[in-house]
Amino acid sequence: MKPAPRALLIHITFLAGRRRWLRLCGAGLLAGAGLGGCERVRQALQPPPVLTVIEERQTQFGRLAVVELQRKRYLAYGPGTDIVYQSVLDLDRPLELAAPYTRLMMLGVVYAEPYARILQIGVGAGNMTGYTIRNFPSAVVDAIDIDRHAVELGARHFGLAPDPRLRVHIEDGRAWLAASHAQFDVIMLDAYDDKSIPATLMDEPFFAIVAAHLAPGGVVMQNVYLPSVDTRRLQAAMRDGLPQVDVYRIGDSAVLAAYRGPARTPQQLQARALALDAVLRPLHSLADLLAFRNGSL
């Protein structure tokens, strides 16, 4: 039987990257606030935001919970006062991508011609997976995640639905890709543990495997949460197999578009994005997302 939802008082700090921290606070914080004057007392007595736990599970990777706060739903890991959230859904706009970096990951379809085969390593609750299926009708998606509980909760609470063009695999991403004989037009890398990108998913042998499975004209989209990732190490690991790297940045998040062959000019990308926008009408304009291109990390 599912446990009843529990209300927790929290202070939330929003960061721009994939890994957000929700820091739980006790009501006793108000007592030490040093309040003075009636107005300050009234402000202090305003109820803080309420975090509601919808469902939680204990997994081999730690406590996993679906929580809601101020019309946002999160899939979050964390056994104590720090919760690392992996996915976020805007309850008022559930078909959109609520995390800005996830929108940038969609630029893979601009780089790749065609974009028929897409691989996602790191599914979480499946926000990007579902968006890809809904907005890019010629795409067939293989989605890999090591934690079946995350995918199950994504299906139950985040709208991740079965589709003939979607294949979900519960497996280690590196092992699955190494055993695969397929090539992909777009490879999206968005796997994190509680600290950073796992070491096995950011070393040179891994990116050699990735490059070997990239179709001609294809692109690798790598999510980078800048405060926790050694970007020099990451870029060095990518360099041999994927010599071209374009950087898109928003806040503390960056998305790397890595590929082989001639560099894509802004003019080429803009023309391609406008053409896709005109035909597909995705919820988030691809041409608008190109404005977040940044010269370097």
Secondary structure, 3 states (H helix, E strand, C coil): CCCCCCEEEEEEECCCCCCEEEEECCHHHHHHCCCCCHHHHHHHCCCCCEEEEEEEEEECCEEEEEEEECCEEEEEECCCCEEEEEEEEECCCCCCCCCHHHHHHCCHHHHCCCCCEEEEECCCCCHHHHHHHHHCCCCEEEEEECCHHHHHHHHHHCCCCCCCCEEEEECCHHHHHHHCCCCEEEEEECCCCCCCCCHHHCCHHHHHHHHHCEEEEEEEEEEEECCCCCHHHHHHHHHCCCCEEEEEEECCEEEEEEECCCCCCHHHHHHHHHHHHHHHCCCCCHHHHHHHEECCC
